């Protein structure tokens, strides 16, 4: 027996030797670089970025227009204007701008020293071509198309001056133009047609799309002739990094493991526990960059029973307790919001007093509203109808922590006699439920720069569905006073008046018990300590690596 | 035992054909069967996808949230023939398939054949390596533990059962935690190098090895009770020698017939493994296509996997004849 087993021994020893060798090689490769003591930026190197967002199907953010496109487009495309950290509009490809007194024409003076990376000059003709591209139905733009809703056309005054002609005054024009979905691309690049342009759009940015291997990586290389950083950048000229290796790692745990193992330098969409750990330890660095636009909130469908009764809406909000859930599920990385707007919005208005949990008050309100009886489950009943709250949840848009939070909403609302029925749905089915009005509450993110998002979400015009069935006013707020405030705010050119109008509108929306704000739309990054100078652009909080460098 | 009907040993090989040209008839049956299976798969996929809620025109325009205009929707319906009746769309698809045209991806706007062609290599490499490793593990385990007394048998069976029951996503997480985050030996996401392939292959191979070993053990035990084992031992063969030279062939038979099924099973496992280890491949392509309602790509992947099943069934059929000359004799 012993002799017979002997031949097996050698392979086993050999296997161990191989394992040891593999281990040694792997260890050598993963040896962490010694931190560089100096703060002097070092040129060169490749930054490896791992995204957990979906891989775009087209790299041109004009086409469709979603967040995954914005993430990567920020590296190679630029907009006319940007935002600084205080929310002020700052110059980018446009040096200055002037609106006419009636607010119907805007003249943008453009930089005259910028070229697209294919050699095409950046000028007013290019701006005109981009606006036309966005407005052309064949482009299939939705985000950019909506943002240009009031723009009729662009006129070329001179190569350096582009005139936007509007159909109505638009106080949100600059904020709209700052978004990556309205970035300016080479007209020659656009002329290649959608299929080719989707593979490698041509812009003026610090990096250039060098190649796109589907499901593997987007290779970005430095634009050596780069001259046009936004006004809040920390240096001039070409980027420090030689290249960016943009990868897609859909699984959050693998993504974090890859960062820990030194396989990548930056990851997005970290899980709350890893973000919290990084916040405490400082290694890796946690960049918290909540998205602008609306806060994440639960909206109450006021268009049908039972939430067409304001008392029932108020009762629901008074019954539900989310604070403990937010603390424990997000490990302190998400702060409770009491506003319809993201905290990234300068004009966000909060009213915490409206959202105190008070079960007695909830019960009293429901009794008063006629939901006085309860069935065997403890669910309230009125005229034979149970107090059912259908809650379709999109698994694409709600991370597991948020889904758990919704279960706590369900549990706390039950005490007041609400039967909250959560259904986890994929995106198409979720939209299907919304379009069919098969919901009493819903949570839908909405990213946009500026408070004009309130008009999209709460103006009664947004109850009317688009041809696709889509409507943004999910709370079905139909209040002429709110409509008037939002319409006025969108057209006033006076900053103080605009702020006042938006505050009054938000106070009315919150006071009408149409929504339960939760927290900002979570968006954050983990950055290895060897990477310096990475930041999120204050527009839609996408990362920019123009100022970034890797310590060696 | 997780065996699908078509690949169990008893049904392998049609009974000896009477009359002229049995080999020709055998081949004709195989090819005819294959074509029928492919047609059935294409048809089922075509109609099943339409049961999922969601408008294909919306999918083409970036999903229901994209707020596409009516003009854009109409244009797309016209361009893609979505305004045609369902039966016309079905026939048009069949017509394209017959000419080998898998259509164009709704989401990526590139030909499906090109898209799958770029991804099939990685997935096949993953599947074949996993199958090979599973075989090695299963053989080692069953040869070691069979007929070695109750303890070895119990341990062997326990390992098999445990391995076979491991879900891929769980095993992957454990392997990453131990070998990447813990020991730091292996990269947690695929790197395109052989080292990066180790964890994904292990994730797919271990549960499969459990299945294979379970089946092999049965036949190995059977074979070891046969008189020829006693006579071989009487001739002075060592216990291990008997196992390798005589009983292994018997143990391998059900394993081979399972391998056709296993390769298809590995392709479905690739959906999970490719996602976790961030590897490019058919699995991820399929997942993305289903999410985006990208009907041509889903159909293309399903057809490709069906083709693999069909080809593997034929190959295992032939391999069985080599491993077991009795079957070959039967057919002739």
HADDOCK unambig.tbl for C-alpha pairs under 7 A between the chains (distance, minus, plus):
assign (segid A and resid 4 and name CA) (segid B and resid 238 and name CA) 6.72 0.50 0.50
assign (segid A and resid 4 and name CA) (segid B and resid 240 and name CA) 6.14 0.50 0.50
assign (segid A and resid 23 and name CA) (segid B and resid 185 and name CA) 4.51 0.50 0.50
assign (segid A and resid 26 and name CA) (segid B and resid 185 and name CA) 5.47 0.50 0.50
assign (segid A and resid 26 and name CA) (segid B and resid 186 and name CA) 6.34 0.50 0.50
assign (segid A and resid 27 and name CA) (segid B and resid 184 and name CA) 6.52 0.50 0.50
assign (segid A and resid 27 and name CA) (segid B and resid 185 and name CA) 6.33 0.50 0.50
assign (segid A and resid 57 and name CA) (segid B and resid 107 and name CA) 5.78 0.50 0.50
assign (segid A and resid 57 and name CA) (segid B and resid 108 and name CA) 5.13 0.50 0.50
assign (segid A and resid 58 and name CA) (segid B and resid 108 and name CA) 6.86 0.50 0.50
assign (segid A and resid 64 and name CA) (segid B and resid 61 and name CA) 6.94 0.50 0.50
assign (segid A and resid 64 and name CA) (segid B and resid 62 and name CA) 5.88 0.50 0.50
assign (segid A and resid 64 and name CA) (segid B and resid 66 and name CA) 6.25 0.50 0.50
assign (segid A and resid 137 and name CA) (segid B and resid 71 and name CA) 6.81 0.50 0.50
assign (segid A and resid 137 and name CA) (segid B and resid 72 and name CA) 5.63 0.50 0.50
assign (segid A and resid 138 and name CA) (segid B and resid 72 and name CA) 6.60 0.50 0.50
assign (segid A and resid 140 and name CA) (segid B and resid 61 and name CA) 6.38 0.50 0.50
assign (segid A and resid 140 and name CA) (segid B and resid 68 and name CA) 6.84 0.50 0.50
assign (segid A and resid 140 and name CA) (segid B and resid 72 and name CA) 6.55 0.50 0.50
assign (segid A and resid 142 and name CA) (segid B and resid 66 and name CA) 5.66 0.50 0.50
assign (segid A and resid 142 and name CA) (segid B and resid 67 and name CA) 5.84 0.50 0.50
assign (segid A and resid 142 and name CA) (segid B and resid 68 and name CA) 5.99 0.50 0.50
assign (segid A and resid 195 and name CA) (segid B and resid 109 and name CA) 6.79 0.50 0.50
assign (segid A and resid 215 and name CA) (segid B and resid 280 and name CA) 5.14 0.50 0.50
assign (segid A and resid 216 and name CA) (segid B and resid 280 and name CA) 5.66 0.50 0.50
assign (segid A and resid 248 and name CA) (segid B and resid 278 and name CA) 6.74 0.50 0.50
assign (segid A and resid 249 and name CA) (segid B and resid 278 and name CA) 4.87 0.50 0.50
assign (segid A and resid 250 and name CA) (segid B and resid 275 and name CA) 6.15 0.50 0.50
assign (segid A and resid 250 and name CA) (segid B and resid 276 and name CA) 6.96 0.50 0.50
assign (segid A and resid 250 and name CA) (segid B and resid 278 and name CA) 6.74 0.50 0.50
assign (segid A and resid 251 and name CA) (segid B and resid 275 and name CA) 6.44 0.50 0.50
assign (segid A and resid 251 and name CA) (segid B and resid 276 and name CA) 5.19 0.50 0.50
assign (segid A and resid 254 and name CA) (segid B and resid 188 and name CA) 6.17 0.50 0.50
assign (segid A and resid 254 and name CA) (segid B and resid 189 and name CA) 6.50 0.50 0.50
assign (segid A and resid 254 and name CA) (segid B and resid 276 and name CA) 6.15 0.50 0.50
assign (segid A and resid 254 and name CA) (segid B and resid 277 and name CA) 6.61 0.50 0.50
assign (segid A and resid 257 and name CA) (segid B and resid 181 and name CA) 6.14 0.50 0.50
assign (segid A and resid 257 and name CA) (segid B and resid 188 and name CA) 6.03 0.50 0.50
assign (segid A and resid 258 and name CA) (segid B and resid 188 and name CA) 5.59 0.50 0.50
assign (segid A and resid 258 and name CA) (segid B and resid 189 and name CA) 6.23 0.50 0.50
assign (segid A and resid 261 and name CA) (segid B and resid 180 and name CA) 6.88 0.50 0.50
assign (segid A and resid 261 and name CA) (segid B and resid 181 and name CA) 6.77 0.50 0.50
assign (segid A and resid 261 and name CA) (segid B and resid 184 and name CA) 6.92 0.50 0.50
assign (segid A and resid 261 and name CA) (segid B and resid 187 and name CA) 6.84 0.50 0.50
assign (segid A and resid 428 and name CA) (segid B and resid 53 and name CA) 6.52 0.50 0.50
assign (segid A and resid 428 and name CA) (segid B and resid 54 and name CA) 5.43 0.50 0.50
assign (segid A and resid 428 and name CA) (segid B and resid 64 and name CA) 6.41 0.50 0.50
assign (segid A and resid 429 and name CA) (segid B and resid 53 and name CA) 5.93 0.50 0.50
assign (segid A and resid 429 and name CA) (segid B and resid 54 and name CA) 6.95 0.50 0.50
assign (segid A and resid 431 and name CA) (segid B and resid 64 and name CA) 6.58 0.50 0.50
assign (segid A and resid 466 and name CA) (segid B and resid 67 and name CA) 6.58 0.50 0.50
assign (segid A and resid 467 and name CA) (segid B and resid 69 and name CA) 6.08 0.50 0.50
assign (segid A and resid 467 and name CA) (segid B and resid 70 and name CA) 5.26 0.50 0.50
assign (segid A and resid 468 and name CA) (segid B and resid 64 and name CA) 6.79 0.50 0.50
assign (segid A and resid 468 and name CA) (segid B and resid 67 and name CA) 6.01 0.50 0.50
assign (segid A and resid 468 and name CA) (segid B and resid 68 and name CA) 6.25 0.50 0.50
assign (segid A and resid 470 and name CA) (segid B and resid 65 and name CA) 6.71 0.50 0.50
assign (segid A and resid 470 and name CA) (segid B and resid 67 and name CA) 6.05 0.50 0.50
